[in-house]
Amino acid sequence: MIADLASIPMTDTGIPIHNGIVPILGLLFMHLVISIINMKSIKAREIICGKPTIVIYRGKIKEENLRKERITINELEERLRSASISTIGDVEYAILETSGQLTVIPKPNKRNTIPEDFNIEPEYEGIPYDLVIDGVIMNDNLKEIGRDQTWLKKEVRKIWHKSNSSINCNIRW
């Protein structure tokens, strides 16, 4: 909407610029007011944003909630498949969020296993940082991980020697 409002006075020189700026500022002000109201009042948040709806509760489909949200069983199955659930019977809870997405909680025996299930403590992995992009060293990322170009050169050489191939390595040192 903002782009449309801004484009009108920009494309038609006969329309003053304030005819685009005033509505844009009005929209921004309304957004700010609505955001503040959402943060301050739970009831207002329910009215403005809605509230999540449980469509499957303890493995049973809540048909009245599906009707209220105007969702068919076929649509529910489609959304479950997009969440990698092939059978409604595998679902303990399904919640239709205010964004329109479906949050699915599988039954305990259908959940994916995690290392904790086997009393395994995986090593900390951290977040990956790009150190070289398009042949350019990302010095800020090197600093973030507490390394320098000397360390990076050593690591690249290790990889180069391990691979023992003619990898095209265009790094600007």
Backbone hydrogen bonds, N-H to C=O, Kabsch-Sander energy under -0.5 kcal/mol:
donor,donor_aa,acceptor,acceptor_aa,energy
5,L,1,M,-2.7
6,A,2,I,-2.4
7,S,3,A,-2.1
8,I,4,D,-1.3
10,M,6,A,-1.0
11,T,7,S,-2.2
12,D,8,I,-1.9
13,T,11,T,-0.7
15,I,12,D,-1.8
19,N,16,P,-1.5
20,G,17,I,-1.8
21,I,17,I,-1.9
22,V,18,H,-2.3
24,I,20,G,-1.4
25,L,21,I,-2.8
26,G,22,V,-2.3
27,L,23,P,-2.5
28,L,24,I,-2.5
29,F,25,L,-2.5
30,M,26,G,-2.6
31,H,27,L,-2.6
32,L,28,L,-2.3
33,V,29,F,-2.7
34,I,30,M,-2.8
35,S,31,H,-2.4
36,I,32,L,-2.3
37,I,33,V,-2.5
38,N,34,I,-2.6
39,M,35,S,-1.9
40,K,36,I,-1.8
41,S,37,I,-2.3
45,R,41,S,-2.0
46,E,42,I,-2.1
47,I,43,K,-1.9
48,I,44,A,-3.1
49,C,45,R,-2.9
50,G,45,R,-0.8
50,G,46,E,-0.9
53,T,96,L,-2.5
55,V,53,T,-0.6
55,V,94,A,-2.8
56,I,94,A,-1.7
57,Y,60,K,-2.9
58,R,92,E,-0.6
59,G,92,E,-2.5
60,K,57,Y,-1.9
62,K,55,V,-2.9
63,E,61,I,-1.2
65,N,62,K,-0.7
66,L,62,K,-1.8
67,R,63,E,-2.6
68,K,64,E,-2.2
69,E,65,N,-2.0
70,R,66,L,-0.5
70,R,67,R,-1.0
71,I,66,L,-2.6
76,L,72,T,-2.3
77,E,73,I,-2.8
78,E,74,N,-2.2
79,R,75,E,-2.4
80,L,76,L,-2.3
81,R,77,E,-2.5
82,S,78,E,-1.9
83,A,79,R,-0.7
83,A,80,L,-0.8
84,S,81,R,-1.9
85,I,80,L,-2.4
86,S,84,S,-0.5
90,D,87,T,-2.0
91,V,88,I,-2.0
92,E,105,I,-2.2
93,Y,105,I,-2.1
94,A,56,I,-2.0
95,I,103,T,-2.8
96,L,53,T,-3.4
97,E,95,I,-0.8
97,E,101,Q,-3.1
100,G,97,E,-1.7
103,T,95,I,-3.0
103,T,101,Q,-0.6
104,V,102,L,-0.5
105,I,93,Y,-3.2
107,K,90,D,-2.7
110,K,107,K,-2.3
111,R,107,K,-0.6
111,R,108,P,-1.0
117,D,114,I,-1.8
118,F,114,I,-0.5
118,F,115,P,-1.6
119,N,116,E,-1.6
120,I,115,P,-2.2
131,L,129,Y,-0.6
133,I,136,V,-2.6
136,V,133,I,-2.1
137,I,172,R,-0.5
138,M,131,L,-2.9
139,N,137,I,-1.2
142,L,138,M,-1.9
143,K,139,N,-2.5
144,E,140,D,-2.1
145,I,141,N,-1.6
146,G,143,K,-1.5
147,R,142,L,-2.8
152,L,148,D,-2.0
153,K,149,Q,-2.7
154,K,150,T,-2.0
155,E,151,W,-2.4
156,V,152,L,-2.6
157,R,153,K,-2.4
158,K,154,K,-2.3
159,I,155,E,-2.3
160,W,156,V,-2.8
161,H,157,R,-2.8
162,K,158,K,-2.5
163,S,159,I,-2.5
164,N,160,W,-1.6
165,S,160,W,-0.5
167,I,165,S,-1.1
169,C,167,I,-0.9
170,N,168,N,-0.7
171,I,169,C,-1.1
172,R,135,G,-2.9
172,R,170,N,-0.5
173,W,171,I,-0.9
